[in-house]
């Protein structure tokens, strides 16, 4: 059933990467699991989008979608009964992680909004409950299977039982370590930014339109075309420095200058509804002078020479010279947020990093290059190519961890099949007569 959960996560990615479908289906309740409801429109739209993505099913795709949803709802229902919880911060973090991935895939926030014909806050609002339920179901499943392990013998047995023509191919993967330097921003540049924002505030106070000025001057490419408007958001959707000011404004009031990791802002509150606000802002980012960029490059060049001459190891240099705290604490290891480990396929790499390592051999270090951090701020990096694997069929020698993970998933999957059967006995289940003909992979749903 672990594989089922991965399918559920994939379905959410289809929502983000496929064109949004209009709900033309007249809704009706197809199934009830405890207090969780599954609607016909959800199944229809899910099936449509899967087909649009080229998914082929030898059976009834709607029945497959329904079984995925039944399983997810059973986990959520049991999680609520067992008082399993996920916090707003977790939901926000997962939402941001997935959004950032899809924004990188499509090219920009603007392209994602254009594709969806919705603003980023509206997309977040649409999928908040979906992500909350997915996190609940993941946590419930983890709770059920958390003590399960596989022995080396079980791993070997699992691998031997895989048909030769079904052994998975492993794509080219990279493992990298990085050292990051933040170019200094000159105080005179910060003063320039603040003077401009004070000027904007004064002009707005005298009657000029905030939205018009945001379109003209804001450097937030996502909100500037909409007059700086962010849409209705909660405190957890905003960085703390921003929300602390925005939530204390009166409607129409323009804030003092607010500094965040993104830059400097002035904010205007449009409307407040309970614990949610709609506001607009103007963002300005301090520019890094050419000489500061040269200094950052030179610093990394010097560090690179020290490492290449064996005077210091890459990890030691990272601890001593890297200006990114997360990087320093993990020894410079670049963690793939999509997988949670240090292995990167080429498709997951940012273009600037992919280019920087394109001609490196294992053990070599890139020249310093400019990149963007998670907040869109310019930084400089050097990257060590630690390992690189060529495409190959998985084997126990080179891919033991991957095969061990698959063996554990199989063991957990088998156990969760049994768990579903037992849990259904104590859960109210009702499936519409139109779907009782479905041939579910777990026969417990049909009993």
C-alpha positions in Angstrom: 0.0 0.0 0.0 3.1 2.2 0.1 2.9 2.1 -3.7 -0.6 3.3 -3.4 0.4 6.3 -1.4 3.0 7.2 -4.0 0.2 7.0 -6.6 -1.8 9.4 -4.6 1.1 11.8 -4.4 1.5 11.5 -8.2 -2.2 12.3 -8.7 -1.6 15.7 -6.9 1.3 16.4 -9.3 -1.1 15.7 -12.2 -3.4 18.4 -10.8 -0.5 20.9 -10.9 1.0 19.9 -14.2 -2.2 19.3 -16.2 -4.7 21.8 -17.4 -7.4 22.5 -14.7 -10.6 20.8 -15.8 -13.9 22.5 -15.4 -16.3 20.5 -13.1 -19.1 19.7 -15.6 -20.2 16.6 -13.6 -23.3 17.0 -11.5 -22.0 16.0 -8.1 -23.2 13.0 -6.2 -21.7 11.1 -3.3 -20.0 7.9 -4.7 -18.6 6.6 -1.5 -18.4 7.3 2.3 -15.5 6.1 4.5 -16.3 6.8 8.1 -17.0 10.6 7.9 -15.0 11.1 4.7 -16.8 11.6 1.4 -15.8 10.9 -2.1 -17.6 12.8 -4.9 -18.3 11.7 -8.4 -16.8 14.9 -9.8 -13.5 14.2 -8.0 -13.3 10.7 -9.7 -14.3 12.0 -13.1 -11.8 14.9 -13.1 -9.0 12.8 -11.7 -9.6 10.2 -14.5 -9.7 12.9 -17.2 -6.4 14.4 -16.0 -4.7 11.0 -15.8 -5.7 10.2 -19.4 -4.5 13.7 -20.4 -1.1 12.8 -19.0 -1.0 9.6 -21.1 -1.8 7.1 -18.3 -3.0 3.8 -19.7 -5.1 1.3 -17.7 -5.9 -2.2 -18.8 -8.9 -2.1 -16.4 -11.4 0.6 -15.5 -9.5 3.8 -14.7 -12.4 5.2 -12.7 -12.3 2.1 -10.4 -8.6 2.5 -10.0 -9.1 6.2 -9.0 -11.9 5.3 -6.6 -9.7 2.6 -4.9 -6.9 5.1 -4.5 -9.3 7.5 -2.9 -10.9 4.9 -0.7 -7.5 4.0 0.7 -6.6 7.6 1.3 -9.9 8.4 3.0 -9.5 5.3 5.2 -6.1 6.5 6.4 -7.4 10.0 7.0 -10.4 8.7 8.9 -8.3 6.5 11.1 -5.8 9.3 11.6 -8.6 11.5 13.0 -9.8 8.7 15.2 -6.3 8.2 16.5 -5.7 11.9 17.0 -2.9 12.1 14.5 -2.3 15.7 13.5 -0.4 17.8 11.1 0.4 21.5 11.8 -0.2 24.5 9.6 3.6 24.9 9.3 3.9 21.4 7.9 1.2 22.0 5.4 2.7 25.3 4.3 6.2 23.8 4.0 4.9 20.9 1.8 2.8 23.3 -0.3 5.8 25.5 -0.9 8.0 22.5 -1.7 5.6 21.2 -4.3 4.9 24.7 -5.7 8.6 25.5 -6.1 9.1 22.2 -7.9 6.3 22.9 -10.4 7.3 26.5 -10.8 10.8 25.3 -11.7 9.4 22.8 -14.1 7.1 25.3 -15.9 9.5 28.2 -15.8 8.0 30.9 -13.5 5.2 31.8 -11.1 3.6 33.8 -13.9 3.5 30.8 -16.3 2.0 28.6 -13.6 -0.7 31.2 -12.9 -1.4 31.7 -16.6 -1.6 27.9 -17.1 -4.1 27.7 -14.2 -5.8 31.0 -14.7 -5.5 31.5 -10.9 -3.1 33.4 -8.6 -0.6 31.5 -6.5 -2.6 32.2 -3.3 -5.8 30.8 -5.1 -3.9 27.7 -6.1 -2.6 27.3 -2.5 -6.2 27.7 -1.2 -7.5 25.1 -3.7 -5.0 22.5 -2.6 -4.6 23.2 1.1 -7.1 20.5 2.1 -5.8 18.0 -0.4 -2.3 18.4 0.9 -3.5 18.3 4.5 -5.3 15.0 3.9 -2.2 13.6 2.1 0.0 14.5 5.0 -2.4 12.9 7.4 -2.6 9.7 5.4 1.2 9.6 5.1 1.6 10.1 8.9 -1.0 7.4 9.6 0.7 4.9 7.3 4.1 5.7 8.8 2.6 5.1 12.3 1.3 1.7 11.2 4.5 0.6 9.5 7.2 2.5 11.5 8.6 -0.5 13.3 9.0 -2.6 10.1 12.5 -3.5 8.8 14.0 -5.8 6.3 17.0 -8.1 6.9 19.9 -8.4 4.4 18.6 -11.9 3.5 15.1 -10.5 2.8 16.7 -7.9 0.5 18.6 -10.6 -1.4 15.5 -12.8 -1.7 13.4 -9.8 -2.9 16.0 -9.0 -5.6 16.3 -12.6 -6.8 12.5 -12.8 -7.2 12.4 -9.8 -9.6 12.1 -11.0 -13.2 15.2 -10.0 -15.1 13.2 -8.0 -17.6 11.6 -6.1 -14.7 14.8 -5.0 -12.9 14.5 -1.2 -12.7 16.9 1.0 -14.7 18.8 3.6 -12.7 19.3 6.9 -14.5 22.5 9.0 -14.3 22.7 10.4 -10.8 24.9 12.9 -9.2 26.0 13.5 -5.6 27.4 17.0 -4.9 28.7 19.2 -2.1 28.6 23.0 -2.2 30.1 26.1 -0.6 28.1 29.3 -0.8 29.2 32.9 -0.4 26.7 35.8 -0.2 28.0 38.9 -2.0 27.8 41.9 0.4 25.2 44.5 -0.2 26.6 48.0 0.2 24.9 50.2 2.8 24.5 53.0 0.2 22.4 50.6 -1.8 20.1 49.7 1.2 19.7 53.5 1.8 18.7 54.0 -1.9 16.1 51.3 -1.6 14.7 52.7 1.6 14.6 56.2 0.2 12.6 55.0 -2.9 10.1 53.1 -0.7 9.7 56.2 1.5 9.1 58.2 -1.6 6.5 55.7 -2.8 4.7 55.8 0.5 4.6 59.6 0.6 3.2 59.6 -3.0 0.5 57.1 -2.0 -0.4 59.1 1.1 -0.9 62.1 -1.2 -3.3 60.2 -3.4 -1.4 58.1 -5.9 -2.6 54.6 -6.5 -0.7 51.8 -4.6 -1.6 49.2 -7.2 -0.4 51.3 -10.1 2.9 51.9 -8.4 3.3 48.2 -7.6 2.8 47.4 -11.3 5.5 50.0 -12.2 8.1 49.4 -9.5 7.6 46.2 -7.5 10.2 43.5 -8.1 7.9 40.7 -7.0 7.3 39.3 -10.5 4.4 37.1 -9.2 2.3 39.9 -7.7 3.4 43.1 -9.6 1.2 42.5 -12.7 -1.8 42.2 -10.2 -1.0 45.5 -8.6 1.0 43.8 -5.9 -2.0 42.0 -4.6 -1.4 38.6 -2.8 -5.0 37.5 -2.4 -6.4 36.1 0.9 -3.7 34.4 3.0 -3.2 33.3 6.5 -0.3 34.1 8.8 1.4 30.8 8.0 1.4 31.7 4.3 3.7 34.7 4.9 7.2 35.0 6.2 7.0 36.1 9.9 8.4 39.6 9.5 5.9 40.4 6.7 2.9 38.9 8.6 3.7 40.6 11.9 3.3 44.0 10.2 0.5 43.1 7.6 -1.9 41.7 10.2 -1.6 44.8 12.4 -2.6 47.3 9.6 -5.9 48.9 9.3 -7.7 48.6 6.0 -6.1 51.0 3.5 -3.2 51.7 5.7 0.3 51.6 4.3 3.0 50.1 6.4 6.5 51.2 7.4 9.4 49.6 5.5 9.6 45.9 6.2 12.8 43.8 5.7 12.6 40.1 4.9 14.9 37.6 3.2 13.3 38.6 -0.1 14.2 42.3 0.2 12.4 45.4 1.4 8.6 46.0 1.3 5.9 48.4 1.9 2.5 46.8 2.5 -1.1 48.0 2.2 -4.0 46.1 3.8 -6.9 45.7 1.5 -9.3 43.6 3.6 -9.3 41.4 6.7 -11.6 38.4 7.2 -11.1 36.6 10.5 -7.6 35.1 10.5 -7.0 35.8 6.8 -6.0 39.0 5.0 -5.8 40.3 1.5 -3.0 42.8 1.0 -0.7 44.3 -1.7 2.9 45.1 -1.5 5.8 46.7 -3.3 9.1 44.7 -3.1 12.5 46.1 -3.9 15.7 44.1 -3.8 19.1 45.7 -3.2 21.3 45.3 -6.2 24.7 43.8 -5.8 27.5 45.9 -7.2 29.9 44.4 -9.8 32.9 44.8 -7.4 31.1 42.8 -4.7 30.4 40.1 -7.2 34.0 40.0 -8.1 35.0 39.8 -4.4 32.6 36.8 -3.9 34.2 35.0 -6.9 37.7 35.7 -5.7 36.9 34.4 -2.3 35.6 31.1 -3.7 38.6 31.0 -6.1 40.9 31.1 -3.2 39.0 28.4 -1.3 39.0 26.3 -4.4 42.8 26.6 -4.6 43.2 25.6 -1.0 41.1 22.5 -1.5 42.8 21.5 -4.8 46.2 21.8 -3.2 45.1 19.5 -0.4 45.6 22.1 2.3 42.1 21.6 3.4 39.3 19.2 2.7 36.0 20.3 1.0 34.1 19.6 4.2 36.5 21.6 6.3 36.4 24.4 3.8 32.6 24.3 3.9 32.5 24.6 7.7 35.0 27.4 7.6 34.0 29.5 4.6 30.4 28.7 3.6 28.0 31.5 4.4 24.8 29.4 4.3 24.0 27.9 7.7 22.2 24.8 6.4 25.1 24.0 4.0 27.7 24.4 6.8 25.8 22.1 9.2 25.5 19.2 6.7 29.0 19.4 5.4 27.9 21.0 2.1 25.9 18.0 1.0 23.2 19.1 -1.5 20.0 17.4 -0.5 17.3 16.8 -3.2 14.1 18.0 -1.6 12.1 15.9 -4.0 13.6 12.6 -2.7 15.0 13.6 0.7 18.4 12.1 -0.1 21.6 13.3 -1.7 21.1 11.8 -5.2 20.1 14.0 -8.1 18.9 13.1 -11.5 19.8 15.7 -14.2 16.1 16.6 -14.6 16.0 17.8 -10.9 19.0 20.1 -11.1 18.7 23.8 -11.6 20.1 24.8 -15.0 22.9 26.9 -13.6 24.1 23.9 -11.5 23.7 21.4 -14.3 25.8 23.7 -16.5 28.5 24.2 -13.8 29.1 20.4 -13.4 28.5 19.4 -17.0 32.2 18.9 -17.8 33.4 17.9 -14.3 34.9 14.5 -13.5 34.2 12.9 -10.1 36.3 14.6 -7.5 36.6 17.9 -9.4 35.3 21.2 -8.2 33.5 23.7 -10.4 34.6 27.3 -11.0 32.6 29.9 -8.9 29.3 30.7 -10.5 26.3 32.8 -9.7 23.0 31.1 -8.7 19.8 32.0 -6.9 18.9 30.9 -3.4 15.4 29.7 -2.4 14.4 33.4 -1.9 15.6 34.4 -5.3 18.6 36.2 -3.9 21.9 36.1 -5.9 24.6 33.9 -4.3 27.9 32.4 -5.5 28.8 28.8 -5.3 31.5 26.2 -6.0 30.3 22.6 -6.3 32.2 19.4 -5.8 31.1 16.5 -8.0 31.3 13.7 -5.4 29.8 10.8 -7.4 28.3 10.2 -10.8 26.6 6.9 -11.9 26.0 5.9 -15.5 22.6 4.5 -16.5 22.5 0.8 -15.6 20.1 -2.0 -14.4 19.9 -1.9 -10.6 22.3 -4.3 -8.8 23.0 -5.3 -5.2 26.5 -4.0 -5.3 25.9 -0.4 -6.5 22.3 0.1 -5.6 21.8 -1.8 -2.3 20.1 1.1 -0.6 17.6 1.5 -3.5 16.8 -2.2 -3.5 16.5 -2.3 0.3 14.0 0.5 0.0 12.0 -1.4 -2.6 12.1 -4.5 -0.4 10.8 -2.6 2.6 8.1 -1.0 0.5 7.0 -4.4 -0.7 6.9 -5.7 2.9 5.0 -2.6 4.1 2.6 -2.9 1.1 1.7 -6.5 2.0 1.2 -5.5 5.6 -1.0 -2.5 4.7 -3.2 -4.8 2.6 -3.9 -6.7 5.7 -4.4 -3.5 7.7 -7.0 -2.3 5.3 -8.9 -5.5 5.6 -8.9 -5.3 9.4 -9.7 -1.6 9.6 -12.6 -1.8 7.2 -14.3 -4.2 9.6 -14.6 -1.4 12.2 -15.3 1.4 9.7 -18.5 2.5 8.1 -18.1 2.0 4.3 -20.7 2.7 1.7 -20.0 2.6 -2.1 -22.6 3.7 -4.7 -24.2 0.8 -6.6 -22.8 2.1 -9.9 -19.3 1.3 -8.6 -19.9 -2.0 -6.9 -19.0 -3.7 -10.1 -15.4 -2.5 -9.7 -12.7 -5.2 -9.4 -10.6 -3.7 -6.6 -7.0 -5.0 -6.1 -7.9 -5.4 -2.4 -11.0 -7.6 -2.2 -11.8 -6.2 1.2 -13.4 -3.2 -0.5 -15.9 -5.4 -2.2 -17.1 -7.3 0.9 
